[in-house]
Amino acid sequence: MANFELRMPKLGESITEATITKWLKNVGDTIELDDPILELATDKVDSEIPSPVEGVLKKQLFNEGDTVEVETVIAIIDTSGEAGSEDDGDDAASEEAAPAEKQKPAPAAEDKKEVSEAGASMAADIPASRKDESDRFYSPLVRSIAQKENISLAELDKLEGSGQNGRVTKEDLLKYLKTRQEKPAETQKQPAASQPAQQAAPQADAAPAPKPHAPKVHVGEGDEVVEMDRMRKLIADHMVQSLDTSAHITIIREADMTKVVKWRNEQKNVLQQRDGEKLTFTPIFIEAIAKALREFPNVNISVDGHNIIKRKNINVGMAAALPSGNLIVPVIKNADHKSLLGITKEVNDLTQRARQNKLKPDEIQGSTFTLTNFGTFGALMGTPIINQPEVAILGVGMIEKKPVVIETPDGDTIAIRHRMVLSLSCDHRVIDGALGGMFLQKIAENLENFDVNQTI
């Protein structure tokens, strides 16, 4: 009887774990090649996992709601085509899972076992305060360990995380537990005479800094209370975390879009008939941004404490609205190396698959700058929030016709032009008004001096 170990796949460069949200196949079900077996959720995206083999699902090693590290065996598939007895399945699953547990040192294996056992009853065991009173996101795995070790929510909120967007990971928590256990021994080593004088300082350090709390909201008669879905919770946490991290400033200016509008109107039907591709303004914006980032590399950076990370690649994220009302940010990688036609096809592909919830985790991470389009919904302008760990984001408003004063050799004249407001939010820790203003001016110049003689 041939058994195949289905492992938690690698879902991206910075993703180390995922949560099983739904099993699409039950034990005993026949599985065809590429049949979706389960749905996974990460901090980035939801994904369906297809089967790499044909057979019968023999054993599910984790339950829905469990958070599992990548490369961990999550199911056993019998590739011989015979389901076998239930007892055989349990024995085989235990034998198959054992080698995976032996690959890690004993303490790590014990931690893994404790976390997986707690995962199934997570919602019932975690107090409501741990779920609802913190403004910070914690994975079920981290919450489980914190509960087991009696770590309070206030204590958890003080930890610095090494995960994506400063998220506390399992490794951060285990490292903290180790230092937490060593602190009493260190205190005993101090001379007795010096202890009274030094006791006040540790107590002051241990006191958590006061944090603003959202006011209590009264629910009136007839009001409906709807819990945020998983993606909206992540967006909410990400936005608050961004404002807590960066000192935001927003620089605003108008751009003359007359040349761009005229050229697009001439080319959109050509592209549609020739390649079946839509020509929106988004690829033009992305091309203008990529050219400006090449000239101003100090905007294509991230901040790590007091260190500045200068990004080698120019990866432009584009905020896309989903049918659910949530937002997702697919990324155009190496946008400065691609033609306008190449950017257009990639934008259309990513946008379509975003609305179908078919994006891969790698396609929504790694951005170094983000574009958001308020104009799609009729807004003139906005003040966007930076997509961490980037240091700037560009918002574009609605393109509208306006009477504008134009300087000519024969004097000033008034003409009807297509105008658009650009809003650049910057991290004032590293981008001052001068750099931000020059960078925004370069984007506007790239749009205003658009080559109307080019074809796509």
Secondary structure, 3 states (H helix, E strand, C coil): CCEEEEECCCCCCCCCEEEEEEECCCCCCEECCCCEEEEEECCCCEEEEECCCCEEEEEECCCCCCEEECCCEEEEEECCCCCCCHHHHHHHHHHHHHHHHHCCCHHHHHHHHHHHHHHCCHHHHCCHHHHHCCCCCCCHHHHHHHHHCCCCHHHHHCCCCCCHHHCCCHHHHHHHHHHHHHHHHHHHCCCHHHHHHHCHHHHHHHCCCCCCCCCCCCCCCCCCCCCCCHHHHHHHHHHHHHHHHCCEEEEEEEEECHHHHHHHHHHHHHHHHHHCCCCCCHHHHHHHHHHHHHHCHHHCEEEECCEEEECCCCCEEECEECCCCCEECCEECCHHHCCHHHHHHHHHHHHHHHHCCCCCHHHHCCCCEEEEECHHHCCCCCCCCCCCCCCEEEEECCCEEEEEEEEECCEEEEEEEEEEEEEEEEECCCCCHHHHHHHHHHHHHHHHCCCCCCCC
